[in-house]
Amino acid sequence: MDLGKPLVKYGAADITKLRKNMRQLPTEFWESDRASRVKLAGDRPGNAVFFYNDEPPCVKRPTHAEATSGFVSVLRYADRPLFAEIQTLIETRIMSCFPGCDVLRVQLAELPPGGIIKPHRDIGILALIHRLHIPIVTHKRVSFTVAGQPFFLTEGTLYDLNNTAIHSVENNSHIMRIHLLVDMMPHSVARARYYDTEESMAAALAG
């Protein structure tokens, strides 16, 4: 969303439990959503694990076209590890800042050491939503550039990114950077219809 500035800082978010439990998960967890990662981000480095997904592999039509009907179908992975911790963050920290919005997409996104997300701007429905970042694991050598300005996003802080501006990221550190990304869709764009299984979502879309 065009915020009129590169980003807005909303302050601290308690990531203690999420970060602790995240460290206990096996490598396979981070590879479980490779198909969705490629579909949504192409060859972007690192993995991403989705907890809300408006474009899972079972969806066959564009989300932006669906939004013109006033509703967007969203699949929730409620039985996935870390869903409860992330849902608590959404309910206790994010919803109060964005009361006129629905959750559209939620992911834990990696950026490996040496990884670069090339300069780009978001388009389609993503240009109409609030793209929120909460750094879970980061380093002072991770550089975020928005509209030509460099920023360092601190761990456990909630930011709203102007994703319509040209932005990029470089991880020049030796660690895996991990951000929680939460996309909040204003009711003026559409309302979310939530499904907890691919079967129920596919059946609703087919009907």
Buried (B, 14 or more C-beta within 10 A) or exposed (E): BEBEEBBBEBEEBEBEEBBEEBEEBEEEBBEBBEEBBEBBBEEBBBBBBBBBBBBBEBBEEEBBEBBEEEEBBBBBBEEBBBBBBBBEBBEEBBBEBBEEBBBBBBBBBBBEBEBBBEEEBBEEBBBBBBBBBBBBBBBEBBBBBBEEEEBEBEBBBBBBBBBBBEBEBBBEBEBBBBBBBBBBBBEEBBEBBBBEBBEEBBEEBEE
